């Protein structure tokens, strides 16, 4: 559809995982070590291209040409998180027809402000819990962070209230203000922003009048979701379109 000019595509974290998995330095060494942790991130992608490896190589090159976000004025599209300062920094750095290997290496090393902006845009913002607090998932594994609702102001809310459908139990008491580092919600008067990434357990959702997640968990339940936008300034639940897909 993109090649036919009937659709747009943007870069997400899984596309970048695939790019970085095959990225080599000047000596031919891989930037990402060949360990299960990194291969797990792209296993499903590799399985889907197992019979057409040449096509996969072509797709890797194409991924590097995709924009990180789209801003059409009245609506915005991003993979996971739209933060004004992050978008501004990305605009200044990603101004070539494709992402350069220099920038890819910076993203892979993840040691700069730009790299942080990049990963927050395509993975969202994680809330870092204090060192003296441990949270555990259903399998008993400890976690030091969880996905947070970047479009909301976390002040005065509980850990559970600011989490983005956390899959493990979070404390139900109010977050101490001194550990809240992120306080910039998505402005109510800004254009509508659409994103995916989160594979919502409870399904898709209008999260605010101008904030919408269209990831209904297609990789999990086979349902593909779209929002039919017709110029409205506030999101309308009746404009969602869902179809069953093969998994």
Order of alpha helices (4+ residues) and beta strands (2+ residues): alpha-alpha-alpha-alpha-beta-beta-alpha-alpha-alpha-beta-beta-beta-beta-alpha-beta-beta-beta-alpha-beta-beta
